[in-house]
Amino acid sequence: MAGRRSHKGSAMRKHLAALVCAATVLGGCGNVTTRAERLAARGISDDRSVVPLTSDAGAPAGAAVPAAGSTVGAGTAAAGQPGGGSAPAPAGGEAMPAAAGGSGRSAASPRTAAAVGSGAGGSGAAGSGAVPAATGAGASAGRGPAGSVTGGPAGAPGAAGQPQPAVKRSEIVFGSFGVEAGPLGTISGPAPAAIRAWVADVNTRGGLAGHPVRVILADDGGDPARAQAVVRQMVERDKVVAFFYPYAIGTLVPVLPYLEEKGIPVLGQMGAETLADYSAAVFQPFMAADKGTAWGFMLSLAAQTDKKKIGILWCREVAACSLVKDGIRKLSGYKGLEVVYDAQISFAQPDYTAEVLRAQQAGVEILMTFADIATVNRVAQSAHRQSYHPILSATHNMQHTDALNYADELDGLLTYSRIPPFNSPKMAAYLKAMRTYQPKAPVGELGGAAYVMGQLLEARIAPLLDDDPSPAEITEAMYTLHNETLGGLLPPITFPRQKDRSEVNLCVIPVTFKDKKFLTPASEAFVCAPNWKPAG
């Protein structure tokens, strides 16, 4: 009898063990879904093959999985990020409200091929602009040791309160490159500093949905050949999964055929590369550089002055200057605005008296200059010495703390912004991050946009990624954005599956530099090109 009871008890224990095993499969003791199943639930392909990003139809794929790098220390994800959502497409010239932004931080690093993130500036308080803790697929329950996250993707089957096994989340390595010195470096100055700020800040909040983040930055000196070399090194040796907000001036477009071939996406750009609007590798959520820059000028002028006769001084050093000049000429007649004069200039000129006198003789009332802020100031000085006081107009890079040094000559300058202006209360978190991590670096619109790009990744893209994301996953995740406004920091953004993305965003916020402040309409609303609507 005793033997039978023992046998019966053993059978019962085996039965219970089987039930526990079944519960484990269905419950929270472990995540048994495959990578493909997890990604499919988020609408992302698991394809890791290298498929060129050149097709005008079909889903682009990506390159091989990056090798894991060193681990970045990270804190707990904080709340308080901008909300997302969609907004209706505006009619031509219709205002659209902007919304609150977030914050980011960084540690300084050398200019050439410097890695930021792993062990760099990884400590400090989380910024007030943290992305909302990821919800749904891809969210993690907490941090484990040395770059791991506790728990599988949120929404995975599991019993409430059951501990999850630690899941290793790989480091995400981005690349970025551009000019950091000389006159062109003055233009791009706020961008690399903001990238460093965002990397350090996001890592204090646990990285991108638990993935530590590192960005490798390189100063290409404005040399296309050097850019080719550093980009190849980042892709082939450093295994970057994407390029984050290149601050390139004339060096992004030459590397795009290579990036398209390798399936490596470019996430945002500074806006100095007009032909980048025609690449399937480039996901630019901000105003398009080609048609967008031309519309940015015209929309800004139409909203802020009743003067109509335009003169354009366009730079010799950057190819995009000529293209933008041609684009503005094509829009001549919009709201009565008319181009009556243009001339090519150089950043190196000490004086522009001859050009401004010819503009005055042509009846120019609004004098546009495509250049760095010091050059725009010398143009203004040359005009004012001749008792000629046209309305000054310049590109979005004028929104820069250096403008305060030229306030006397540039007071009243009209420009535009691709995001809420950097000194807006809506960008307070960006400023806080810069004060904390880059206190000596310049601050401006170009930097604010880099930070907003980081917010977009943190809030909308990171929750879709798996434990070891590939370029293909990031590419596909970008295609999931549909009329995305990031809580109003952007107009509604959708990326079409085609190479021509020149009309993804044709919206700006008009800005006036007055009394040492960048001023906007009270609503800080976007105005858009006539008949513009979000792609798709």
C-alpha positions in Angstrom: 0.0 0.0 0.0 2.7 2.4 1.0 4.5 1.7 -2.3 1.3 2.4 -4.3 0.7 5.7 -2.5 4.3 6.6 -3.2 3.8 5.7 -6.9 0.5 7.7 -7.0 2.2 10.7 -5.4 5.1 10.6 -7.9 2.6 10.5 -10.8 0.8 13.5 -9.3 4.0 15.5 -9.0 4.8 14.7 -12.6 1.3 15.9 -13.6 1.7 19.1 -11.6 5.2 19.6 -13.2 3.6 19.3 -16.6 1.0 21.9 -15.8 3.7 24.3 -14.5 5.7 23.7 -17.7 2.6 24.5 -19.8 1.9 27.6 -17.7 5.5 28.7 -18.3 5.0 28.5 -22.0 1.9 30.5 -21.8 2.8 32.7 -18.9 5.4 35.0 -17.5 8.2 32.6 -16.6 9.9 33.1 -20.0 9.4 34.7 -23.4 9.2 31.8 -25.9 8.0 33.8 -28.9 10.5 34.0 -31.7 12.2 37.2 -32.9 10.2 37.1 -36.1 6.9 36.7 -34.2 7.7 39.6 -31.9 8.6 41.9 -34.8 5.6 40.8 -36.9 3.3 41.8 -34.0 4.8 45.3 -34.4 4.5 45.3 -38.1 8.3 45.0 -38.6 10.0 42.5 -40.9 12.7 40.2 -39.5 14.6 40.3 -42.8 18.3 40.9 -42.2 19.5 40.6 -45.7 21.2 43.6 -47.4 18.7 45.0 -49.8 19.5 48.3 -51.5 17.3 51.3 -50.4 16.8 52.4 -53.9 13.4 51.0 -54.9 10.5 53.3 -55.5 8.1 50.6 -54.4 8.3 47.9 -51.8 9.8 47.9 -48.3 13.5 48.8 -48.1 15.5 46.3 -46.1 18.8 46.7 -44.2 22.3 45.5 -43.6 23.7 42.9 -41.2 23.3 43.1 -37.4 25.8 45.4 -35.7 28.3 43.9 -33.3 27.6 44.7 -29.7 29.7 47.5 -28.3 30.5 48.5 -24.7 27.7 48.9 -22.3 26.4 52.3 -21.4 25.1 52.9 -17.9 21.5 54.0 -17.8 18.9 55.0 -15.3 15.2 54.4 -15.1 13.0 55.7 -17.9 11.2 58.9 -17.0 7.8 60.1 -18.0 6.9 63.5 -19.4 7.7 63.2 -23.1 5.8 64.8 -25.9 2.7 63.0 -26.9 2.3 61.7 -30.4 -0.6 61.5 -32.6 -1.8 62.7 -35.9 -3.3 66.0 -37.1 -5.3 66.9 -40.2 -3.4 68.2 -43.1 -3.5 72.0 -43.3 -4.7 74.0 -46.2 -2.1 76.1 -48.0 -0.8 78.7 -45.6 -3.0 77.4 -42.7 -1.4 77.7 -39.3 -0.8 74.5 -37.2 0.0 74.7 -33.5 3.4 73.5 -32.2 3.8 71.7 -29.0 6.1 70.9 -26.1 9.5 69.4 -26.5 11.9 67.5 -24.3 15.5 67.5 -23.1 18.8 65.9 -23.8 22.4 66.0 -22.6 26.0 65.2 -23.6 29.6 64.9 -22.8 32.2 66.6 -24.9 34.4 64.5 -27.3 37.1 65.0 -29.8 35.9 66.1 -33.3 37.2 63.3 -35.4 35.7 59.8 -35.2 34.8 60.3 -31.6 32.4 57.9 -29.9 29.8 59.4 -27.6 27.7 57.3 -25.3 29.4 54.2 -24.0 30.8 55.4 -20.7 30.7 59.0 -21.9 28.5 61.2 -19.8 26.4 58.3 -18.7 25.6 59.7 -15.3 23.4 62.5 -14.2 19.8 63.2 -13.6 17.3 62.3 -16.3 16.1 65.3 -18.3 12.6 66.6 -18.1 12.1 65.7 -21.7 12.3 61.9 -21.3 10.4 59.9 -23.8 7.3 58.2 -22.3 8.2 54.8 -20.9 7.5 52.4 -23.8 4.1 50.8 -23.7 3.0 47.8 -25.7 5.4 45.7 -27.7 9.0 46.4 -27.0 8.7 48.0 -23.6 10.9 46.7 -20.9 10.1 46.3 -17.2 13.4 47.6 -15.9 17.1 47.5 -16.1 19.3 44.5 -15.4 23.0 44.5 -14.9 25.5 45.5 -17.6 23.1 46.6 -20.3 20.4 44.0 -19.9 16.8 44.7 -19.4 14.5 42.8 -17.1 11.5 41.3 -18.8 10.7 40.6 -22.3 8.7 42.9 -24.5 5.6 44.3 -22.8 2.5 42.6 -24.0 4.3 39.3 -24.2 2.2 36.5 -22.5 2.9 36.2 -18.8 1.2 35.9 -15.5 0.9 39.2 -13.6 3.7 39.6 -11.0 5.8 36.8 -12.4 9.5 37.6 -12.6 10.9 37.7 -16.1 14.4 36.4 -17.1 16.9 39.1 -18.0 17.0 39.8 -21.7 20.2 41.2 -23.2 19.5 44.3 -25.2 22.3 45.2 -27.6 24.0 48.6 -27.8 22.6 50.7 -30.7 25.5 52.3 -32.5 24.8 55.3 -34.8 27.2 57.3 -36.9 27.2 61.0 -37.7 29.5 63.4 -39.6 29.8 66.9 -40.9 31.8 70.1 -40.4 32.8 71.3 -37.0 35.4 74.1 -37.8 35.8 77.2 -40.0 32.9 79.2 -41.5 30.9 76.1 -42.3 31.5 74.8 -38.8 30.0 78.0 -37.5 26.8 77.2 -39.3 26.7 73.6 -38.1 28.0 74.3 -34.6 24.9 73.6 -32.5 24.2 70.2 -34.2 27.1 68.0 -33.0 26.9 69.4 -29.5 23.2 68.6 -29.4 23.8 65.1 -30.6 26.3 64.6 -27.8 23.7 66.1 -25.4 20.9 63.8 -26.5 23.1 60.6 -26.3 24.2 61.3 -22.7 20.6 62.2 -21.7 18.9 59.3 -23.3 21.4 56.9 -21.7 20.5 58.3 -18.2 17.0 57.2 -18.9 17.9 53.7 -19.9 18.7 54.3 -23.6 16.3 53.5 -26.4 13.8 51.2 -24.8 16.6 49.5 -22.8 19.2 49.7 -25.6 22.4 51.7 -24.6 23.1 54.3 -27.3 26.4 55.3 -28.8 27.1 57.8 -31.6 30.4 57.9 -33.5 31.0 61.5 -34.8 33.5 62.5 -37.4 34.6 65.9 -38.7 34.8 65.5 -42.5 36.0 69.1 -43.0 33.6 69.5 -45.8 35.6 67.1 -47.9 33.5 64.5 -49.9 36.4 62.1 -50.1 37.0 62.2 -46.4 33.3 61.8 -45.8 33.3 58.6 -48.0 36.2 57.2 -45.9 34.7 57.8 -42.5 31.2 56.6 -43.6 32.7 53.3 -44.9 34.6 52.9 -41.7 31.6 53.4 -39.6 29.5 51.0 -41.6 32.1 48.2 -42.2 34.2 48.4 -39.0 32.0 50.0 -36.4 28.8 48.4 -37.7 26.5 51.4 -37.2 22.8 50.6 -37.8 21.9 54.2 -39.0 23.3 57.7 -39.4 21.8 60.1 -36.9 21.3 63.7 -38.0 24.4 64.2 -40.2 25.5 67.9 -39.9 27.0 67.6 -43.4 27.4 70.5 -45.8 28.0 69.2 -49.2 29.1 65.7 -48.1 25.9 63.8 -47.4 24.7 63.4 -51.0 28.0 61.9 -52.3 27.8 59.1 -49.7 24.1 58.3 -50.3 24.6 55.8 -53.2 26.9 53.7 -50.8 24.4 53.9 -47.9 21.5 53.0 -50.2 23.5 49.9 -51.5 24.3 48.9 -47.9 20.7 49.5 -46.7 21.8 52.0 -43.9 19.1 54.6 -43.2 19.8 58.3 -42.4 17.7 59.7 -39.6 17.2 63.4 -40.2 19.7 65.9 -41.5 20.7 69.5 -40.9 19.0 70.7 -44.0 22.0 71.8 -46.2 21.7 69.0 -48.7 18.9 69.6 -51.1 19.4 66.5 -53.2 19.1 64.3 -50.1 15.4 64.8 -50.5 15.5 62.3 -53.3 16.9 59.3 -51.6 15.1 56.3 -50.1 17.8 56.1 -47.4 17.0 59.5 -45.9 14.2 59.9 -43.4 14.0 63.7 -42.9 11.1 64.7 -40.6 12.0 68.4 -40.8 11.2 70.8 -43.6 12.6 69.4 -46.9 15.9 71.0 -47.9 15.0 71.5 -51.6 11.4 72.7 -52.0 11.1 73.2 -48.3 13.8 75.8 -48.0 12.4 77.9 -50.9 9.0 77.7 -49.3 10.4 78.5 -45.9 11.6 81.8 -47.1 8.4 82.7 -49.0 6.1 81.6 -46.2 8.1 83.5 -43.7 8.1 86.7 -45.7 4.4 86.5 -46.6 3.5 86.1 -42.9 5.7 88.9 -41.6 6.0 91.8 -44.0 4.0 93.6 -46.7 7.2 94.3 -48.8 7.4 92.4 -52.1 10.6 92.9 -54.0 13.3 90.4 -53.2 17.0 90.3 -53.8 19.1 87.2 -53.2 22.8 87.0 -52.3 23.8 83.3 -52.5 27.0 81.6 -51.5 29.7 80.2 -53.8 31.0 77.7 -51.3 27.9 75.5 -51.0 26.2 73.9 -54.0 22.8 74.0 -52.3 22.9 77.8 -52.3 22.4 77.9 -56.1 19.7 75.3 -56.0 17.7 77.2 -53.3 18.1 80.4 -55.2 16.6 78.7 -58.3 13.8 77.3 -56.2 12.9 80.7 -54.8 12.8 82.2 -58.3 10.4 79.4 -59.3 8.1 80.6 -56.5 8.3 84.2 -57.6 4.7 85.6 -57.7 3.5 83.9 -54.5 1.5 86.4 -52.5 2.9 89.1 -54.8 6.5 88.4 -53.8 8.9 88.9 -56.7 12.7 88.2 -57.2 14.2 91.3 -58.9 17.9 90.7 -58.3 20.4 88.0 -57.3 24.2 87.8 -57.1 26.7 85.2 -56.0 29.0 86.0 -53.1 31.7 84.4 -51.0 32.0 83.8 -47.3 35.6 85.2 -47.6 34.6 88.7 -48.8 35.3 91.4 -46.3 32.7 93.7 -47.8 29.6 93.5 -50.0 29.1 97.2 -50.9 29.0 96.5 -54.7 26.3 93.9 -54.3 24.1 95.8 -52.0 24.3 99.0 -54.1 23.1 97.0 -57.2 20.3 95.5 -55.0 19.3 99.0 -54.0 19.3 100.1 -57.7 17.1 97.2 -58.6 14.5 98.3 -56.0 15.1 95.4 -53.6 13.0 95.8 -50.4 13.9 92.4 -48.9 17.5 91.2 -49.0 18.0 87.5 -48.6 21.4 86.1 -47.8 22.4 82.4 -47.9 25.5 82.2 -45.7 26.8 81.9 -42.1 25.7 84.5 -39.6 29.0 86.5 -39.7 28.6 86.9 -43.5 25.0 88.0 -43.1 26.2 90.6 -40.6 28.8 92.0 -43.0 26.1 92.2 -45.7 24.0 94.2 -43.3 26.9 96.5 -42.4 27.7 97.1 -46.1 24.1 98.1 -46.7 23.7 100.3 -43.6 26.9 102.2 -44.5 25.2 103.3 -47.7 22.1 104.4 -45.7 20.3 101.4 -47.3 18.0 99.6 -44.9 16.2 96.7 -46.6 14.4 94.0 -44.6 17.0 91.3 -44.0 16.1 87.6 -44.5 18.2 84.5 -43.9 17.9 80.7 -43.4 16.9 78.8 -40.2 20.6 78.6 -39.2 20.4 82.2 -38.1 18.6 81.0 -34.9 21.8 80.7 -33.0 23.1 82.2 -29.8 25.9 83.9 -31.9 23.1 86.2 -33.3 23.2 88.1 -30.0 26.7 89.3 -31.0 25.3 90.9 -34.1 22.0 92.2 -32.7 22.7 95.9 -33.7 23.0 95.1 -37.4 20.6 92.2 -37.6 17.7 93.6 -35.6 14.4 92.9 -37.5 15.8 90.0 -39.5 13.1 87.6 -40.8 13.7 83.9 -40.8 11.8 80.7 -40.1 12.1 77.6 -38.0 11.6 73.9 -38.7 10.6 73.3 -35.1 9.5 75.6 -32.2 12.4 78.1 -31.9 15.2 77.0 -29.6 14.4 79.7 -27.1 10.7 78.8 -27.0 9.4 77.4 -23.7 8.5 74.4 -25.7 12.2 73.7 -26.2 13.2 74.3 -22.5 14.3 70.7 -22.0 16.8 70.9 -24.9 18.2 74.1 -23.3 18.4 72.4 -20.0 20.3 69.5 -21.5 22.7 71.8 -23.2 23.3 73.7 -20.0 24.0 70.4 -18.2 26.1 68.5 -20.7 27.4 71.1 -23.2 27.4 74.4 -21.2 30.1 76.0 -23.5 28.6 74.8 -26.8 26.5 77.0 -29.1 22.8 76.6 -29.0 20.4 77.0 -31.9 17.7 75.7 -34.2 20.0 73.2 -35.9 20.8 71.7 -32.5 17.2 71.7 -31.3 16.2 69.7 -34.4 18.9 67.1 -33.6 17.4 66.7 -30.2 13.8 66.5 -31.6 15.1 63.7 -33.9 16.3 61.9 -30.8 12.9 62.3 -29.2 11.2 60.9 -32.2 13.4 57.8 -32.0 12.8 57.4 -28.3 9.1 57.9 -28.3 8.0 56.2 -31.6 10.7 54.0 -33.0 12.5 52.4 -30.1 9.4 50.6 -28.7 9.1 48.8 -32.1 12.7 47.4 -32.0 13.7 43.9 -30.9 16.6 43.0 -28.6 19.3 43.3 -31.3 17.9 45.7 -33.9 19.2 45.8 -37.5 19.2 48.7 -40.0 16.2 46.9 -41.7 14.2 47.1 -38.5 14.9 50.8 -38.0 14.0 51.5 -41.7 10.7 49.6 -41.4 10.0 51.3 -38.0 10.3 54.7 -39.7 7.7 53.7 -42.2 5.2 53.1 -39.4 5.0 56.8 -38.7 1.7 58.1 -40.0 0.8 61.8 -39.7 3.2 61.9 -36.7 3.4 65.3 -35.0 5.3 64.3 -31.8 2.9 66.3 -29.8 3.2 69.3 -32.1 6.9 69.5 -32.4 6.4 68.6 -36.1 3.7 69.0 -38.7 2.1 65.7 -39.6 4.8 63.4 -41.0 4.5 60.3 -43.1 7.3 58.7 -45.1 6.3 57.3 -48.5 8.0 54.2 -49.9 9.7 56.0 -52.7 12.8 58.0 -53.4 11.2 61.4 -53.9 10.6 62.7 -50.4 10.8 66.4 -51.3 7.3 67.1 -50.1 7.2 65.1 -46.8 7.3 68.4 -44.9 6.8 71.8 -46.5 5.9 73.6 -43.2 7.8 76.2 -41.1 7.2 78.6 -38.2 7.8 82.2 -39.1 10.4 83.9 -36.9 11.7 87.5 -36.4 14.9 88.4 -34.6 14.0 91.5 -32.6 15.5 93.1 -29.5 17.9 90.1 -29.1 15.0 87.6 -29.1 13.7 85.2 -31.7 10.0 86.0 -31.8 7.1 84.0 -33.3 3.3 84.4 -33.6 1.8 83.7 -30.2 0.6 80.2 -31.2 4.0 79.2 -32.6 2.0 77.6 -35.4 3.4 76.0 -38.5 2.4 77.5 -41.9 2.6 75.2 -44.9 3.0 75.5 -48.7 -0.3 75.9 -50.6 -2.1 72.5 -51.1 0.6 70.7 -49.1 -0.7 67.6 -47.3 1.2 64.7 -45.5 2.5 61.9 -47.7 0.3 58.9 -47.8 
